[in-house]
Amino acid sequence: MRTVLVLLALSLLSACWQVEGDSVPAEAAIRVEGVKDGIYRRNDGNELVVRWNAAERVYDIGGGGVGAGKARAMRVGETLALVQFTGNLRLALLATLTGDDLVMLGPTPAVEKRLAAKHGVVLRPGPINHLSGPPSAVKAYVAEAATLPAADLVEAGRLVYGGALH
């Protein structure tokens, strides 16, 4: 499998965490192999426009009723990426690429509770799960979630590639 862009966190907000601070350092940001510029369709039918911005080493994101924003991605495994979206909210998410589609992943509920307790963060469920606590604890939670084995992750959403930009 190819490394994946998690960037499109916006697609299924339950598949990501609202965080404070950077989850993906600017110097670690990459263009993820296999992620195409184009239109991606969310499960709700809304479309996102995704374009790589080489000058800033980010993906420019627009549409889908979420407002404009930028996403940085970094590899956290052979087929997994951690993505940070910054727009009207700051979000972090995990994703992988299946064919041309971006698949958002999240820890199972039991693993999510275990990680929250271990790192001393409060996980407030909602349309967007909010992680709160000391910045170092939130960062540690996200970092550990990015290293979970596949058995501890479940598909939380999908962005279906709809074609190139015209």
C-alpha angles and dihedrals in degrees: 000000000000124000110267140226115234094183097106090076089137092071095077108013093193087066092065144052130239105229141173119234131012122320093177115042114224091238091057095049116122141175103250115234110245098020107121129206107246147079121324123192121219123215089259091058096252117131131226125202113218124192130171112234104202094185092060097028091233139108114248109221128195141163130025094105091279099100128238123309148144130252131202121196134195133181116254097168142000093281103011133085135189112221130195118199119196120190128101085341134026110237135178125199145162123236145168134196121246109183103312094331126100112226118201116214133197137180118267112261092256092051091045090055091046092051092047092052093044094052098037096240130138115233110203109193119219141118082308116026109232121212114202133178137082110342092240091053093049090049090050091050092052092043092053092045087056090059098048118127117251091255089065094052129077132190108264100174147336139226111208116212108239101183147281124313115261 
